Amino acid sequence: MLSYRGSIADNVLLAQELLSGYNQKKLPPRCTIKVDLQKAYDMVDWDYLLAVLRLFRFPTRFIVWVEQCITTASFSISLNGNIHGFFTSTRGLRQGDPLSPYLFVLVMESLHLLIKHKFRLMVISSTIGDAKSWALLTSVLRMIYYYFSKPTSTLPRFYMTFYRILESFQVYMLMLRKARSSIDNSKLSLADCAPLILKIEARIAGWNQLKLTYAGRTQLIKSVLSSIHQYWCSVFILPKGVIKTIDAKLRNFLWRGGTESGGYKVAWEQVCKPTAQGGLGIRKFQTMNNALMGKHLWQILKKKTDSIWVSWITKYKLRHGTLWAANDKEGSWIWKKLLKLRHQLIKGIRFQVGDGTDFKLWLDPWHPDGTLIHRYPHGPLVTGLSLDSPLSTVIVDGQWNWPSEYHIDINEIITKLPAIHGGAADNILWKSSSGTYSTKDAYEVFSDPCSSVEWASLFHGPFHTPRHKFILWLAILERMSTLDKPWCNPTNQGCVLCDGTQIETHNHLFFGCSYTKTILHIIGRNLRFPWPYMDWKLGITWASRRWRGTHLINASHRALLAAVVYYTWKERKQQNLPRNIY
């Protein structure tokens, strides 16, 4: 039994490692028991707890106080808004009592000692078919039943039935099912992730009857749907099939308001870009998964002491090696997947060289050129410094001290050496102001590089209405359903706002049309709203450069442009068209 301050993710990751290769035939027979304590506080027997306190030699007065605390609890029921009665309990600990966790720990410690004593009395045999192992298991189950349940209660009777079923078994061996669980050594499947997908579908189904705008759906995706999978993404590297399925459901909800496919105006890759790069800022599922899982690698690099999984990896996987030299072909599937994220993770890491005792000379990427053994594979042979040499081998009195006989490769290394922080230990920092790993910063690191767009500044400011911004975004990308688009396929492509002699395009509608030009002229005259009356794309470029910054006038001009575009398109939709397409 281990005592540590860990997380659920630690438990899942550690289970993956412990069950790695569990079904290999060349290994001796083994058995794993998953103990799930249901309503554990409510099932603690008072007599047993008091006996444990006496066993651990607590003072008699203290035991009497504890007995009064746990046996005098009474409860009431709220029925139709009224409190009814008070009734006492016959077992269990008070919920919310600061003393209860400590008492429960004592009970669990005694259970641990009892099980440990049983295993000392009877050693598990490694011979297939031998009954000693199963006798030990049934003995332990009988002991757990005896100490932790009462035969008059419903739940212990279920346990007793389960125990009798196990007791009748004659063959004991592990069979890994094809329908794999999430903690064995097999990859996750689409069926394993069905609860996540169903939860997203259920949430979307609850919004089907609402007449949500594009802006409203975007906000729900960012704030609600994107948070549902946070736990899954922080524990598992999800299969590509699952990611594609969830992306498809979010995409369908954005453009259709439900689960139906089709009607996509903008590619999902563009939608998931940051606003500065011309997207809506919806976080990409795959990238978010990598950013959340990358935190586990960061904890290994920082040698997090309160993580049992990090301690396990450091001792049994890395041993005296380094994360950057770990073999990504061995270990559990989740470990191999994590190691494949190293080449992206390193883009956000900054190595601070100190005394050189914690960094490996050839295996750690402390140098600007990266891991030296990859760049200069003959380095150990040329310098005579072994492959696992620490960086301190070439540091003396806080100064670099490389071998005197230089090779051309070594000269290239020396010319790019980073500064040494004398008197300090080696340190690994994140490339941020705080120096610590954050999911937000990691998401940018794991995202594909993309240049910013100049017109993104048009969406800044406090006066914008979300639905106006969304329509302006579509108009700038020229993805509105104007009549010149192939999917509209109207019999007449003429503009319905003017005389209809010109084809309805984005350039015509904003603001080459005589109707929209007149409206814009009136707005400009009354509100002093300047517009250059040029090509639509050139006009957007002009406005992006002219209305920058946080000045009140510039911010109001940006919001006014979005409002004019929105109401222009709304007026166009209200005309008698063959197809009323948003």
C-alpha positions in Angstrom: 0.0 0.0 0.0 1.4 3.4 -1.1 0.8 6.7 0.5 1.4 9.8 -1.7 -0.2 13.0 -3.0 -1.1 12.0 -6.5 -3.8 12.6 -9.1 -6.2 10.4 -11.0 -4.0 10.7 -14.0 -1.0 9.3 -12.0 -3.1 6.3 -11.1 -4.2 5.6 -14.7 -0.7 6.1 -16.1 0.9 3.9 -13.4 -1.7 1.1 -14.1 -0.7 1.3 -17.8 2.9 0.6 -16.8 2.2 -2.1 -14.3 0.1 -4.0 -16.8 2.5 -3.6 -19.7 3.4 -7.1 -21.0 1.1 -8.6 -18.3 -0.1 -11.4 -20.6 3.3 -12.7 -21.8 3.3 -16.5 -21.6 7.0 -16.7 -20.5 6.3 -14.9 -17.2 5.0 -16.8 -14.2 1.2 -16.8 -13.4 0.0 -13.7 -11.6 -3.2 -12.1 -10.4 -4.2 -8.5 -10.1 -7.0 -7.3 -7.8 -8.7 -3.9 -8.4 -10.1 -2.8 -5.1 -12.9 -0.3 -5.5 -14.2 1.2 -2.2 -17.8 2.1 -2.6 -19.2 4.4 0.0 -16.2 3.6 2.2 -16.9 6.1 4.9 -20.4 4.8 5.4 -19.3 1.2 5.7 -16.7 1.5 8.5 -17.8 -0.7 11.4 -17.6 1.1 14.7 -16.4 -1.9 16.8 -13.6 -2.6 14.4 -12.5 1.0 14.4 -12.4 1.2 18.1 -10.5 -2.1 18.2 -8.0 -0.6 15.7 -7.5 2.4 18.0 -6.8 0.1 20.9 -4.5 -1.9 18.8 -2.4 1.2 18.0 -2.4 2.0 21.7 -4.3 5.3 21.6 -5.1 6.8 25.0 -8.3 5.4 26.5 -9.8 8.9 27.0 -9.1 9.7 23.3 -10.9 6.5 22.2 -13.9 7.4 24.4 -14.0 10.8 22.7 -13.9 9.2 19.2 -16.6 6.8 20.2 -18.9 9.7 21.2 -18.2 11.5 18.0 -19.0 8.6 15.7 -21.9 7.0 17.5 -23.9 10.1 18.4 -24.5 11.3 14.8 -28.1 11.7 13.8 -29.7 12.5 10.5 -32.9 14.1 9.1 -34.6 14.0 5.7 -35.9 16.9 3.7 -39.3 15.9 2.2 -41.3 18.5 0.2 -39.3 21.3 1.7 -39.9 20.2 5.3 -37.3 18.5 7.6 -38.6 15.2 9.1 -37.3 13.5 12.1 -33.8 12.5 13.4 -32.6 9.0 13.2 -29.3 7.4 14.3 -26.8 5.3 12.4 -25.2 2.0 13.3 -21.9 2.4 11.4 -19.9 4.8 9.2 -18.0 8.0 9.8 -19.4 11.6 9.7 -19.1 13.2 6.3 -17.3 16.5 6.5 -15.8 15.9 9.9 -12.1 16.8 9.9 -11.4 13.8 12.1 -13.0 11.3 9.7 -10.1 11.1 7.1 -7.6 10.2 9.8 -9.9 7.5 11.3 -10.4 6.1 7.8 -6.6 6.0 7.2 -6.2 3.9 10.3 -8.8 1.5 9.1 -7.2 1.1 5.7 -3.7 0.7 7.3 -5.0 -2.1 9.4 -6.5 -3.8 6.3 -3.1 -3.4 4.6 -1.3 -5.1 7.5 -3.8 -8.0 7.6 -3.4 -8.6 3.9 0.4 -8.3 4.2 0.4 -10.8 7.0 -1.6 -13.3 4.9 0.8 -13.1 2.1 3.7 -13.7 4.5 2.1 -16.9 5.7 1.5 -18.4 2.3 3.8 -17.8 -0.7 2.2 -17.7 -4.1 3.4 -20.7 -6.2 4.5 -20.1 -9.8 3.4 -23.6 -10.9 0.5 -23.6 -13.3 -2.4 -25.6 -11.8 -1.2 -25.3 -8.2 -4.0 -24.4 -5.9 -2.0 -22.5 -3.3 -2.3 -19.2 -5.0 -6.0 -19.4 -5.3 -6.3 -20.5 -1.7 -4.4 -17.4 -0.7 -6.7 -15.2 -2.8 -9.9 -16.7 -1.4 -8.4 -16.5 2.1 -7.8 -12.8 1.6 -11.3 -12.2 0.2 -12.8 -14.1 3.2 -10.8 -11.9 5.6 -11.9 -8.7 3.8 -15.5 -9.8 4.0 -15.2 -10.7 7.7 -13.7 -7.4 8.8 -15.5 -4.9 6.5 -19.1 -6.1 6.2 -22.1 -7.2 8.2 -24.1 -10.2 7.0 -27.4 -8.4 7.5 -26.8 -5.6 5.0 -27.6 -5.7 1.3 -24.2 -4.7 -0.1 -22.1 -7.2 1.9 -24.5 -10.0 0.7 -23.6 -9.0 -2.9 -19.9 -9.3 -2.0 -20.5 -12.7 -0.4 -22.2 -13.9 -3.6 -19.3 -12.6 -5.6 -16.9 -14.4 -3.2 -18.8 -17.7 -3.5 -18.6 -17.5 -7.3 -14.8 -16.9 -7.1 -14.4 -19.7 -4.6 -15.9 -22.2 -7.1 -13.2 -21.4 -9.7 -10.6 -24.1 -10.3 -8.5 -22.6 -13.1 -6.9 -19.2 -12.5 -5.2 -17.3 -15.3 -5.5 -13.9 -16.9 -7.3 -13.5 -20.1 -7.0 -10.1 -21.8 -10.3 -9.5 -23.6 -10.6 -8.3 -27.1 -13.0 -5.7 -25.7 -10.1 -4.0 -24.0 -10.3 -1.8 -20.9 -8.7 1.6 -20.6 -6.0 0.4 -18.2 -4.5 -2.6 -20.0 -1.6 -2.5 -22.3 -3.7 -2.1 -25.5 -4.5 1.0 -27.3 -7.8 2.8 -26.8 -10.4 2.0 -29.4 -13.4 4.0 -30.6 -15.6 1.8 -28.4 -13.6 2.6 -25.3 -14.2 6.3 -25.9 -17.9 5.9 -26.6 -18.9 7.5 -23.2 -17.0 10.7 -24.2 -18.7 10.9 -27.6 -22.1 10.1 -26.2 -21.7 12.9 -23.6 -20.9 15.4 -26.4 -23.8 14.2 -28.5 -26.2 14.5 -25.5 -25.1 18.1 -24.8 -25.6 19.0 -28.5 -29.0 17.3 -28.6 -30.1 19.6 -25.7 -29.4 22.6 -27.8 -31.1 21.4 -31.0 -34.4 23.2 -30.3 -32.7 26.6 -29.6 -32.3 29.0 -32.5 -28.7 29.8 -31.9 -26.6 32.0 -34.1 -23.2 31.1 -35.4 -21.7 33.3 -32.7 -23.7 31.6 -30.0 -22.7 28.1 -31.2 -19.0 29.3 -31.3 -19.2 30.4 -27.7 -20.8 27.1 -26.6 -18.1 25.1 -28.3 -15.4 27.2 -26.6 -16.9 27.2 -23.1 -18.8 23.9 -22.9 -18.1 21.3 -25.5 -14.3 21.9 -25.4 -14.3 21.4 -21.7 -16.0 18.0 -21.7 -13.0 16.2 -23.0 -10.4 17.9 -20.8 -10.1 14.9 -18.4 -9.8 12.4 -21.2 -7.2 14.5 -23.0 -5.1 14.8 -19.8 -5.0 11.1 -19.2 -5.0 9.3 -22.6 -3.6 10.0 -26.0 -6.8 9.5 -27.9 -6.9 7.6 -31.2 -7.1 9.6 -34.4 -10.5 8.0 -35.2 -12.0 9.4 -31.9 -10.5 12.8 -32.6 -11.9 12.9 -36.1 -15.3 11.9 -34.8 -15.4 14.6 -32.2 -14.1 17.2 -34.6 -16.9 16.2 -37.0 -19.5 16.6 -34.3 -18.2 20.1 -33.3 -18.0 21.1 -36.9 -21.6 19.9 -37.6 -22.9 21.8 -34.6 -21.2 25.0 -35.6 -22.5 25.1 -39.2 -25.8 23.1 -38.9 -26.8 23.5 -35.2 -27.0 19.7 -34.7 -25.4 16.5 -35.8 -26.3 16.7 -39.5 -23.3 17.0 -41.8 -22.8 19.5 -44.7 -23.0 23.2 -45.2 -19.5 23.9 -44.1 -18.5 27.4 -45.1 -14.9 27.5 -43.8 -12.5 24.6 -43.4 -12.2 23.3 -39.8 -8.4 23.9 -39.9 -9.1 27.6 -40.5 -11.8 27.7 -37.8 -9.4 26.3 -35.2 -6.7 28.9 -35.9 -6.2 31.6 -33.3 -8.0 34.9 -34.0 -4.6 36.6 -34.7 -4.2 34.0 -37.5 -7.6 34.5 -39.0 -9.6 31.8 -37.1 -12.2 31.7 -34.5 -9.9 30.6 -31.7 -11.6 27.2 -31.2 -8.9 24.9 -29.8 -8.0 22.0 -32.0 -8.8 18.7 -30.3 -5.6 16.9 -31.4 -3.4 19.8 -30.4 -5.1 20.2 -27.0 -4.6 16.5 -26.3 -0.9 16.8 -27.0 -0.6 19.9 -24.9 -2.3 18.3 -21.9 -0.3 15.0 -22.2 2.9 17.0 -22.7 2.6 18.1 -19.0 3.4 14.6 -17.9 6.7 14.8 -19.8 7.4 18.2 -18.2 6.8 16.6 -14.8 9.4 14.0 -15.6 11.9 16.6 -16.6 11.3 18.6 -13.5 11.5 15.4 -11.4 8.2 16.0 -9.6 8.6 14.2 -6.3 4.9 13.9 -5.3 4.0 12.0 -8.4 4.1 8.2 -8.0 4.1 7.8 -11.8 7.1 10.1 -12.3 8.9 8.2 -9.6 8.1 4.9 -11.3 9.3 6.2 -14.7 12.5 7.7 -13.3 13.4 4.5 -11.4 12.4 1.7 -13.8 12.3 3.4 -17.3 15.0 6.0 -17.3 17.1 4.5 -14.5 20.2 6.7 -14.6 19.5 7.9 -18.2 17.6 10.8 -19.6 14.2 11.3 -21.1 15.6 12.4 -24.4 17.5 9.1 -24.9 14.6 6.9 -23.9 13.6 4.2 -26.4 10.2 4.9 -27.9 9.9 1.3 -29.1 9.7 -0.2 -25.7 7.2 0.0 -22.8 3.4 0.5 -22.6 1.5 2.0 -25.5 0.9 5.2 -23.6 4.6 5.6 -22.8 5.6 5.1 -26.4 3.0 7.7 -27.5 4.3 10.2 -24.9 7.8 9.8 -26.1 6.8 10.8 -29.6 5.8 14.2 -28.3 9.3 15.1 -27.3 10.3 16.7 -30.6 7.4 19.1 -30.2 7.8 19.7 -26.5 11.4 20.7 -26.8 10.3 23.8 -28.8 8.9 25.3 -25.6 11.8 24.4 -23.3 14.7 26.5 -22.3 17.8 24.9 -20.8 19.7 26.9 -18.2 23.2 25.5 -17.7 24.5 25.7 -14.1 27.1 23.3 -12.6 26.4 20.7 -15.2 25.6 17.8 -12.9 22.0 17.2 -13.9 22.5 17.5 -17.7 24.0 14.8 -19.9 26.7 16.1 -22.2 25.7 14.1 -25.3 22.2 13.0 -24.6 20.4 16.1 -23.3 19.4 19.0 -25.7 21.0 21.7 -23.7 23.0 23.0 -26.7 21.4 25.4 -29.3 22.1 22.7 -31.9 20.0 20.2 -29.9 21.1 16.8 -28.7 24.8 16.7 -29.6 25.0 12.9 -30.2 22.5 13.3 -33.1 24.3 16.3 -34.6 27.8 15.0 -34.0 27.6 11.1 -33.7 31.5 10.8 -33.5 31.7 13.3 -30.7 32.4 10.7 -27.9 35.1 9.1 -30.0 36.8 12.4 -30.9 36.8 13.8 -27.4 37.2 10.7 -25.4 34.2 11.6 -23.3 31.8 8.7 -22.8 28.3 8.8 -24.1 26.7 9.1 -20.6 29.2 11.8 -19.4 27.5 14.6 -17.4 27.9 18.1 -18.7 30.0 18.9 -15.6 32.8 17.0 -17.3 33.5 20.1 -19.5 32.9 22.7 -16.9 35.6 23.8 -14.5 35.2 26.7 -12.0 32.1 27.9 -13.8 33.9 28.1 -17.2 33.8 25.8 -20.3 36.8 23.5 -20.4 36.7 21.3 -23.5 39.5 18.9 -24.6 42.5 20.8 -25.9 42.7 18.8 -29.2 39.9 20.1 -31.2 38.1 18.5 -34.2 36.1 20.5 -36.7 32.9 19.2 -35.2 34.0 20.2 -31.7 34.8 23.7 -32.9 31.3 24.1 -34.2 30.0 23.1 -30.7 32.3 25.5 -28.9 31.3 28.5 -31.0 27.7 28.2 -29.9 28.0 27.3 -26.3 25.4 28.9 -24.0 26.2 31.0 -21.0 26.9 29.3 -17.6 25.0 30.4 -14.6 27.7 30.0 -12.0 26.9 28.7 -8.6 23.5 27.4 -9.6 22.2 24.0 -10.4 21.1 23.0 -13.9 17.5 24.1 -14.6 14.8 23.5 -17.2 12.4 26.4 -17.8 9.4 26.9 -20.0 9.7 29.6 -22.6 7.3 32.0 -20.8 7.6 34.8 -18.3 6.9 32.5 -15.4 9.1 29.7 -16.6 6.5 27.1 -15.7 4.5 24.8 -18.0 1.0 26.0 -18.8 -1.5 24.4 -21.1 -2.2 27.7 -22.9 1.5 28.2 -23.7 1.9 24.5 -24.6 -1.0 24.7 -27.0 0.8 27.3 -29.0 4.0 25.2 -29.0 2.2 22.1 -30.2 0.2 24.1 -32.9 1.4 24.2 -36.5 3.2 27.5 -37.2 1.1 30.0 -39.1 1.6 33.6 -39.9 -0.7 36.3 -38.5 -3.2 38.2 -40.7 -3.3 41.9 -40.7 -7.1 42.2 -40.6 -7.3 40.4 -37.2 -7.1 43.8 -35.5 -10.6 44.6 -36.8 -12.0 42.2 -34.3 -10.5 43.9 -31.2 -12.4 46.2 -29.0 -15.2 46.4 -26.4 -18.0 47.6 -28.7 -18.3 44.5 -30.9 -21.4 42.4 -31.0 -20.5 38.7 -31.4 -22.9 38.0 -34.2 -21.6 41.0 -36.1 -18.0 39.8 -35.7 -18.9 36.4 -37.0 -20.5 37.7 -40.2 -17.7 40.1 -40.7 -15.3 37.2 -40.4 -17.2 35.3 -43.1 -17.3 38.3 -45.3 -13.5 38.9 -45.1 -12.9 35.3 -46.0 -15.5 35.7 -48.8 -17.4 32.6 -47.6 -20.8 34.2 -47.5 -23.5 32.5 -49.6 -23.5 35.1 -52.3 -25.2 34.2 -55.6 -21.9 33.7 -57.4 -21.0 30.7 -55.3 -21.3 27.3 -57.1 -23.3 25.7 -54.3 -26.1 28.4 -54.5 -26.8 27.6 -58.2 -29.5 30.2 -58.7 -31.2 30.8 -62.1 -30.3 34.5 -61.8 -27.0 35.7 -60.2 -27.9 39.3 -60.3 -27.8 41.4 -57.2 -31.2 41.7 -55.6 -30.5 45.0 -53.7 -29.8 47.1 -56.8 -31.0 46.8 -60.5 -29.7 43.3 -60.8 -27.5 43.9 -63.8 -24.3 43.0 -61.8 -23.5 39.6 -60.4 -23.8 39.4 -56.6 -20.2 38.9 -55.3 -18.6 40.0 -52.0 -16.8 42.8 -53.8 -20.1 44.1 -55.2 -22.2 43.6 -52.1 -19.5 45.3 -49.8 -19.7 48.1 -51.0 -19.9 48.3 -54.8 -23.7 48.0 -55.0 -25.5 51.3 -55.5 -27.9 50.4 -52.6 -25.2 49.5 -50.0 -23.0 52.4 -51.2 -25.8 54.9 -50.5 -26.4 53.5 -47.1 -22.7 53.6 -46.3 -22.6 57.2 -47.5 -25.4 58.2 -45.2 -23.7 56.5 -42.2 -20.4 58.0 -43.0 -21.9 61.5 -43.2 -23.9 61.3 -40.0 -21.4 59.3 -37.9 -18.2 60.5 -39.6 -17.4 57.0 -40.7 -14.7 57.1 -43.4 -14.6 54.4 -46.1 -12.4 54.4 -49.2 -15.0 52.9 -51.6 -12.4 50.6 -53.2 -12.2 46.9 -53.8 -13.5 44.9 -50.7 -10.1 43.3 -50.0 -8.2 46.5 -50.4 -10.8 48.3 -48.2 -10.2 45.7 -45.4 -6.5 46.2 -45.7 -7.0 50.0 -45.5 -9.2 49.7 -42.4 -6.9 47.3 -40.7 -4.0 49.7 -40.9 -6.1 52.9 -40.3 -8.1 51.7 -37.3 -5.5 50.1 -35.1 -5.0 50.5 -31.4 -7.3 51.1 -28.4 -8.4 54.6 -29.3 -12.1 55.1 -28.8 -12.7 56.4 -32.3 -10.8 53.5 -33.9 -12.6 50.9 -31.7 -16.0 52.4 -32.6 -15.1 52.4 -36.3 -14.2 48.7 -36.2 -17.5 47.9 -34.4 -19.5 50.0 -36.9 -17.9 48.2 -39.9 -19.0 44.9 -38.4 -22.5 46.2 -37.8 -22.8 47.6 -41.4 -21.7 44.3 -42.9 -24.1 42.3 -40.7 -27.2 44.4 -41.4 -26.3 44.6 -45.1 -26.3 40.8 -45.2 -29.5 40.6 -43.1 -31.3 42.9 -45.6 -30.1 40.8 -48.5 -31.5 37.7 -46.8 -34.9 39.2 -46.4 -35.3 39.6 -50.2 -37.4 37.1 -52.1 -34.7 34.7 -53.1 -35.0 31.1 -54.5 -32.9 29.9 -51.5 -32.7 31.8 -48.2 -29.2 30.7 -47.3 -27.4 32.2 -44.2 
